[in-house]
Amino acid sequence: MPRESTATGSTRSAPIPIVSVAIVVDALLVVAFAATGRASHDSDVLSGLAGTAWPFLTGLAVGWLMTRAWRAPLAPVRSGIPIWLWTLVIGMLLRAASGQGTALPFVLVAAGVLFALLVGWRAIVALVRTLRGRRAGTSPRARPQP
């Protein structure tokens, strides 16, 4: 992964295995979102899964690139919220452009579910890291963010 300077002069990126796992988790959650949506509408889940998921997977990829999430892939606010927003907005724009539905109730449900998934798992990881740090007697702020 590229290493970029930050405002503090740091050029650290998270370790590649952490970045890889975060990308895979995000992608699996987006596919699970699409599969669940198809299943809830009595659709054949597998036959149309790629068509349902691709707009959101594209948005996810854009979100990762635009936020440079590889620098802090586990951070709920720094990476999770912007990734969620890019995933939702690009996903809905591509759905509209490809003739798929973007009714307001769907947009609202997608926003809530994708937020819970893409930000939620990062928040859980942050909470676990904080609790482990307290138990070990170290501050999570003192440890570098992967």
C-alpha positions as CSV (number, residue, x, y, z in Angstrom):
1,M,0.0,0.0,0.0
2,P,1.2,3.5,-0.6
3,R,2.6,5.5,2.2
4,E,1.5,9.0,2.5
5,S,2.5,11.9,4.6
6,T,0.0,13.2,7.1
7,A,-0.3,16.6,8.8
8,T,2.0,15.3,11.5
9,G,4.6,14.2,9.0
10,S,3.9,10.5,9.6
11,T,4.1,8.2,6.6
12,R,2.7,5.1,8.3
13,S,0.1,3.0,6.8
14,A,-1.6,0.1,8.5
15,P,0.1,-3.3,8.0
16,I,-1.0,-5.0,4.8
17,P,-2.7,-7.9,6.5
18,I,-4.9,-5.5,8.5
19,V,-5.8,-3.5,5.4
20,S,-6.5,-6.7,3.4
21,V,-8.8,-8.1,6.2
22,A,-10.6,-4.8,6.4
23,I,-11.2,-4.7,2.6
24,V,-12.5,-8.3,2.6
25,V,-14.8,-7.6,5.6
26,D,-16.3,-4.5,4.0
27,A,-16.8,-6.3,0.7
28,L,-18.4,-9.4,2.4
29,L,-20.7,-7.1,4.4
30,V,-21.8,-5.3,1.2
31,V,-22.5,-8.6,-0.5
32,A,-24.4,-9.8,2.6
33,F,-26.5,-6.6,2.5
34,A,-27.3,-7.2,-1.2
35,A,-28.1,-10.9,-0.6
36,T,-30.3,-10.1,2.4
37,G,-32.2,-7.4,0.4
38,R,-32.8,-9.9,-2.4
39,A,-33.9,-12.6,0.0
40,S,-36.3,-10.2,1.8
41,H,-38.1,-9.6,-1.5
42,D,-38.5,-13.3,-2.3
43,S,-36.0,-12.9,-5.1
44,D,-33.6,-15.6,-6.3
45,V,-30.7,-14.5,-4.2
46,L,-27.8,-16.0,-6.3
47,S,-29.1,-15.3,-9.8
48,G,-29.2,-11.5,-9.3
49,L,-26.7,-11.0,-6.5
50,A,-24.0,-9.6,-8.7
51,G,-26.4,-7.1,-10.3
52,T,-27.6,-6.0,-6.9
53,A,-24.2,-5.8,-5.3
54,W,-22.0,-4.2,-8.0
55,P,-23.1,-0.6,-7.5
56,F,-22.4,-0.7,-3.8
57,L,-19.1,-2.6,-4.3
58,T,-18.1,0.1,-6.7
59,G,-19.0,2.7,-4.2
60,L,-17.0,0.8,-1.5
61,A,-13.9,0.9,-3.8
62,V,-14.3,4.6,-4.4
63,G,-14.7,5.2,-0.7
64,W,-11.5,3.3,0.1
65,L,-9.6,5.3,-2.5
66,M,-11.1,8.7,-1.7
67,T,-10.5,8.3,2.1
68,R,-7.1,6.6,1.8
69,A,-8.6,4.2,4.3
70,W,-5.5,2.0,4.2
71,R,-3.9,4.5,6.6
72,A,-6.5,3.7,9.4
73,P,-8.7,0.9,8.1
74,L,-10.1,0.1,11.5
75,A,-11.1,3.7,12.5
76,P,-14.8,4.1,12.7
77,V,-14.9,7.9,12.3
78,R,-11.8,8.5,10.1
79,S,-12.5,5.6,7.7
80,G,-15.8,4.0,8.5
81,I,-18.1,7.0,8.1
82,P,-16.6,8.3,4.9
83,I,-16.5,4.7,3.4
84,W,-20.2,4.3,4.3
85,L,-21.1,7.6,2.7
86,W,-19.2,6.9,-0.5
87,T,-20.7,3.4,-0.7
88,L,-24.2,4.7,-0.3
89,V,-24.0,7.7,-2.6
90,I,-22.1,6.0,-5.4
91,G,-24.2,2.9,-5.0
92,M,-27.5,4.8,-5.4
93,L,-26.2,6.9,-8.3
94,L,-25.1,3.7,-10.1
95,R,-28.4,2.0,-9.3
96,A,-30.3,4.9,-10.8
97,A,-28.1,5.1,-13.9
98,S,-28.5,1.4,-14.5
99,G,-32.3,1.5,-14.1
100,Q,-32.5,-0.2,-10.6
101,G,-34.7,1.1,-7.9
102,T,-33.9,4.1,-5.7
103,A,-37.2,4.6,-3.9
104,L,-36.8,6.7,-0.8
105,P,-37.7,3.9,1.6
106,F,-34.9,1.7,0.0
107,V,-32.4,4.6,0.3
108,L,-33.2,5.1,3.9
109,V,-33.0,1.3,4.7
110,A,-29.8,1.0,2.8
111,A,-28.3,4.0,4.6
112,G,-29.1,2.6,8.0
113,V,-28.0,-1.0,7.2
114,L,-24.8,0.0,5.5
115,F,-24.0,2.4,8.3
116,A,-24.5,-0.4,10.9
117,L,-22.4,-2.8,8.9
118,L,-19.5,-0.6,7.6
119,V,-19.2,1.6,10.7
120,G,-20.5,-0.9,13.2
121,W,-17.8,-3.5,12.9
122,R,-15.1,-0.9,13.2
123,A,-16.8,0.5,16.3
124,I,-16.8,-3.0,17.8
125,V,-13.1,-3.4,17.0
126,A,-12.3,0.0,18.6
127,L,-14.3,-0.9,21.7
128,V,-12.5,-4.3,22.1
129,R,-9.1,-2.6,21.6
130,T,-10.0,0.0,24.2
131,L,-11.2,-2.6,26.7
132,R,-8.1,-4.7,26.1
133,G,-5.9,-1.6,26.6
134,R,-7.6,-0.8,29.9
135,R,-7.2,-4.4,31.1
136,A,-3.5,-4.4,30.1
137,G,-3.0,-1.0,31.8
138,T,-2.2,0.9,28.6
139,S,-4.0,3.7,26.9
140,P,-5.3,2.8,23.4
141,R,-4.3,6.3,22.3
142,A,-0.7,5.5,23.2
143,R,-0.7,2.6,20.7
144,P,-0.3,3.4,17.0
145,Q,-3.6,3.0,15.0
146,P,-3.3,0.3,12.4
